[in-house]
Amino acid sequence: MSKLWLVALDDFQRNVFKKSFILALLSVPLFIGFTVGLGAIMSSLKKNNAPVGYIDHAGLLADPLPAHVNPSEKPIEFLPFQTEGEARQALESKDIQAYYVLAPDYYETSKIELVYLKEPGTNATRQFYNFIQINLLRDQPPEIAKRATAGSNVTLRSPDGSLEFPTGGPTIGQIIPIILSVAFVFLLMMSSGSLMSGVVEEKQNRTMEVLMTSLSPTQLIGGKVLSIVGMSLLQLVTWILVGLLAVAIAGNVLGIEWFQNPSMEWGTVLIVLAIAVPSFVLSSALMFALGSTVAEAQEAQSVGALFFMLHIIPIYMIVALVEAPNGILSVVLSLLPFTSLITVGFRSIFSVVPLWQVAGSVAIQTLCALGALWLASRAFRLGMLRYGQRLRFSEILGKAKAVSTKVSLS
C-alpha cells in the first residue's frame, strides 16, 4: 500500500471514531426522526376515530350511501338519531365525539349545525363532508359524482412548460435540490473544518515534523484529502439512507400524501452535484491553507466560521431569490464561489436555471478550486514547520524564502 493510502486510512480511522464526527453523523438522522415523530404525534392529536352522530331533518340521509375513505385512514361510523335529546345523551356519555343537525330546509340553505363538547377530529369532519357530498350526488351518473367529489386540482405551469406546481405547492421531488444544496454546505464545512483542525493539531504536537521525515507534502496533502472524501461519503450515504427511510415511513405508514409516490428531478440534482464537486475542493483547499497559516486551532475555527457564513448568504436573501429567480442578484449569486451552491438549489424550485449560468458557475468554481489547491500547497510548504508562528498572506503570495530549518521538503 502506498504512503498516500496509508495516510488516508490512518486519518480516516482516527477521525470517524471521534465524538464530534459521530455526533455530526447522527445529527441529521436524529433531526429527521424527531421531525417525523413530532409530525406523527401532532397528526394523531388532530384525529379522533370515535363515532359521529347526525339528525337528518331534511331527509337526505334516509338511505345513505357510504363515502369513499382514504386507505390510510380508519372509516368513521356515522350513527343516525331521531331527536337531539338522544344525540346529546350519547354525546354526554361519550358514545359519540359530536353530532350534526341537518336543517329541514337544507336543500335551499345548506345549513348544518355541529354540536360537540370537544372539537371533533379533522378526519371525522372531512369524512362527514364526503358522506354528505356523495349522498347529494346519488342521483347523478357515477362518473359525474366521482368527478364532483374529487374537487378542483389547480396546476401552476411555467410559460415554457418546464415547471409545474400542484395546488399544495412544490412536491418533495422539487425541493430535493435545495435540500441537497444545504446538506452539501454543512457537509463541506464539517469535513473541511476537521481537515483544518487536524493540520493545526499536528503542527502543535510536532507530529508534522515526524511525518515529513518519511512523506512528501504531496503524499500528506493527498492522503488527508482522500480521508476527508471518505468521511464525507460516509456521512452523505448515511443521510440519504435515513432520508429515504423517513420518506417511506411518512408516506406508507403515516399516510402523509405529500411523501407518497415521490418523483425526482434528476436534471436539477445533477446540476447541484456538478456545482458541489468544485465547491467541495475549493472549501477543503482553503481550510487546509488556513490550517497551515494559523498558530492555534481555536484561531482557525473562528476564522473558518467566516467560510460558513459566505455559503449561507443566499438564505438571508431568500425573499429576493423567490420574487425574482432570474433577476440580476440571483444570477450574480449563482456565479460567485461559495454562494452558487445554495442559490442554484433555491432557483431550481421556481425556475429553470439557464445552462450557460450552470456552466459558468462550474467553470468559475473549478478555476477557484485550482487556485485554492495551489494556495494550500504553497501555504503548507511554507508553514508546516512553523510552531507558534502565524504565516502572513503576503508571504504565501511572495517569492519563496529560505526557511530557517534545514528539513528537506522533497
Residue pairs with C-beta under 8 A, 6 or more apart in sequence:
1 9
2 219
3 214
3 215
3 219
3 223
4 219
4 222
4 223
4 226
5 223
5 226
6 223
7 215
7 219
7 220
7 222
7 223
7 224
7 226
7 227
8 222
8 223
8 224
8 226
8 227
8 230
9 227
10 223
11 198
11 223
11 224
11 227
12 227
12 230
12 231
15 21
15 194
15 198
15 227
15 231
16 22
16 231
16 234
20 194
21 194
21 231
24 190
24 235
25 234
25 235
25 238
28 183
28 238
28 239
28 242
29 238
29 239
29 242
32 242
32 243
32 246
33 242
33 246
36 246
36 249
36 250
36 254
39 250
39 254
39 256
40 254
43 254
43 256
46 121
46 122
46 123
47 121
47 122
47 123
47 124
48 97
48 120
48 121
48 123
48 124
49 74
49 76
49 121
49 123
49 124
50 76
50 94
50 96
50 97
50 121
50 124
51 76
51 77
51 78
51 79
51 95
51 96
51 97
52 76
52 77
52 78
52 79
52 96
52 97
52 98
52 99
52 100
52 120
52 124
52 128
53 78
53 79
53 80
53 81
53 87
53 90
53 91
53 96
53 98
53 99
53 100
54 61
54 78
54 79
54 80
54 81
54 99
54 100
54 101
54 102
54 128
55 80
55 81
55 82
55 83
55 84
55 87
55 99
55 100
55 101
55 102
56 62
56 80
56 102
57 101
57 102
57 103
57 104
57 106
58 102
58 103
58 104
58 105
58 106
58 107
60 102
60 106
60 107
60 132
60 135
60 136
61 80
61 102
61 131
61 132
61 135
64 78
64 131
64 135
65 134
65 135
65 138
66 75
66 131
66 134
67 127
67 130
67 131
67 133
67 134
68 130
68 134
68 149
69 75
69 76
69 127
69 130
70 255
71 255
72 254
72 255
73 123
73 127
73 255
74 123
75 127
76 123
76 124
76 127
76 128
78 128
78 131
79 90
79 96
81 87
81 90
81 99
84 101
84 115
87 96
87 99
87 101
87 115
88 99
88 115
90 96
90 99
91 97
91 98
91 99
91 115
91 116
91 117
92 117
97 116
97 118
97 120
97 121
97 124
98 114
98 115
98 116
98 120
98 124
99 114
99 115
99 116
100 112
100 113
100 114
100 115
100 128
101 112
101 113
101 114
101 115
102 111
102 112
103 109
103 111
103 112
103 113
105 111
106 112
112 132
114 120
114 125
130 149
133 148
133 149
134 145
134 149
137 144
137 145
137 148
137 149
138 145
140 148
152 167
153 166
153 167
154 166
154 167
155 164
155 165
155 166
155 167
156 164
156 165
156 166
157 163
157 164
157 165
158 164
158 351
158 352
160 352
162 352
163 350
163 351
163 352
165 174
168 258
170 349
171 258
171 262
171 263
172 247
172 258
172 259
172 262
173 262
173 263
173 264
173 265
174 265
174 349
175 349
176 264
176 265
176 268
176 269
177 265
177 268
177 269
177 271
177 272
177 344
177 345
177 348
177 349
178 342
178 345
178 346
178 348
178 349
179 345
180 269
180 272
180 273
180 276
180 345
181 272
181 276
181 341
181 342
181 344
181 345
181 346
182 342
182 345
183 236
183 239
184 272
184 276
184 279
184 280
184 341
185 308
185 311
185 312
185 341
185 342
187 232
187 235
187 236
187 280
188 232
188 279
188 280
188 283
188 284
188 311
189 283
189 304
189 307
189 308
189 311
190 235
191 228
191 231
191 232
191 235
191 280
191 284
192 228
192 280
192 283
192 284
192 286
192 287
192 288
192 304
192 307
193 287
193 301
193 304
194 228
194 231
195 224
195 225
195 227
195 228
195 284
195 287
195 288
195 291
196 287
196 288
196 290
196 291
196 300
196 301
196 304
197 291
197 297
197 300
197 301
198 224
198 291
199 224
199 288
199 291
199 292
199 380
200 291
200 294
200 296
200 297
200 300
201 207
201 297
202 208
202 211
203 291
203 292
203 383
203 384
203 385
203 386
203 387
204 296
204 297
204 387
206 387
208 384
208 385
209 385
209 407
211 220
212 220
212 384
212 385
212 407
212 409
213 407
216 409
216 410
217 377
217 380
217 381
217 384
217 409
218 377
220 380
221 288
221 376
221 377
221 380
224 288
225 284
225 288
228 284
232 280
247 259
247 262
250 256
250 258
250 259
251 257
251 259
251 260
251 261
251 262
252 260
265 348
268 348
271 344
271 348
271 353
271 358
272 341
272 344
272 345
272 348
274 358
274 362
275 340
275 341
275 344
275 358
275 361
275 362
275 365
276 341
278 362
278 365
278 366
278 368
278 369
279 337
279 338
279 340
279 341
279 365
279 369
281 369
281 372
281 373
282 337
282 338
282 365
282 368
282 369
282 372
283 307
283 311
285 369
285 372
285 373
285 375
285 376
286 307
286 372
286 375
286 376
287 304
287 307
288 376
288 379
288 380
289 372
289 375
289 376
289 378
289 379
289 380
289 396
290 300
290 303
290 304
290 379
291 300
292 376
292 379
292 380
292 382
292 383
292 384
292 391
293 379
293 383
293 390
293 391
293 392
293 393
293 396
294 300
294 303
294 390
294 391
295 386
295 387
295 388
295 389
295 390
307 338
310 338
310 339
311 338
311 339
311 341
311 342
312 342
313 333
313 338
313 339
314 321
314 333
314 339
314 342
314 343
314 346
315 342
317 329
317 333
318 346
320 327
320 329
320 330
321 329
321 330
321 333
321 343
321 346
321 347
322 346
322 350
324 330
325 346
325 347
325 350
325 351
326 347
326 351
330 343
330 347
331 357
333 339
333 340
333 343
334 340
334 343
334 344
334 347
334 353
334 357
334 361
335 357
335 360
335 361
335 364
336 364
337 364
337 365
337 368
340 361
340 364
340 365
344 353
344 358
344 361
347 353
375 396
378 396
379 391
379 396
381 409
382 391
382 395
382 396
382 400
382 401
382 403
383 389
383 391
385 403
385 405
385 407
395 401
